Amino acid sequence: MSKPFAGKQAPGVYHHKVGTFEFTALSDGNLALEAGMFSGDPARGEKLLKEAYLAKDAIATAVNAWLINTGNKLILVDAGGGANFAPTLGRMAANLAAAGVDPGAVDAIVITHMHPDHIPGIESNGRAAFKNAIVHVNGDEYAFWTSDEIRGKAPEQFRPFFDMAKAAIKPYADAGKVQMLKDGTQVAPGVTAVAAPGHTVGHTMVRVSSGGSELLIWADIVHCAALQFPEPDRSIGFDGDPAQAIANRKKVFDMTATDRLLFAGSHLPFPGLGHAVKAATGYAYVPLPYAELA
Ligand SMILES: [Zn+2]
């Protein structure tokens, strides 16, 4: 008798308590990066990738989004690539449904930055996918990606990034539902924006604090754990300001390792929660072990 194959992944949803808050990592799927996208010594890079069992021409890379339930507010942080950016992305909405959350119940969306693996999922067929949500985004980030002038000067291959960002946020902007944030803006009690520019002009992390527990959503501080934890000086080709991105990566590594602060990363293997520890060279990534909720 034949045994049916699953043929696809089961829902990518992982819950973690932060104080009294419930924090949920939602998989949006995965992308493949290439070794050549990263700066630094290529031979050393290939060695690091080989040691991590990663293919240098197709580095398996997660794309994660998150939901924070404070008990009386639902805050989505990033929304993945939506339906059109890549065939292996766009799973966030299905995973949110698997988590039992109605999109209409989401009160706020924080966008860490307006790249096409982070923002398109807020929109569906020209409409707001989260009809009752206010979108919070860094003011410089919003100004950059909605500027026709900057788009016009951008290299040809990056212009679709501007188009996707603008299309995603348009239904919210048209409805007056976009609010600008900056470093230190509190989106809700215990949910605070932390500026970490470099990858993009307004790249923003989110600090989640409740009942003495803390978690830092560091978004795109790391794109490839195998390369950038041991060698934080490696930038990725998508960095708007590579030197600033590297400086902020080092600062955030130092802070999270020193403070033993738990972080959540957009591009760390799902569910992408873990700690950084100082290593002989650079840092090492220590993923959080799977745990049932108490
Ligand atoms: Zn990203």
Boltz pocket constraint, residues with backbone or C-beta under 6 A from the ligand:
constraints:
  - pocket:
      binder: B
      contacts: [[A, 115], [A, 117], [A, 118], [A, 220], [A, 266], [A, 267]]
      max_distance: 6.0
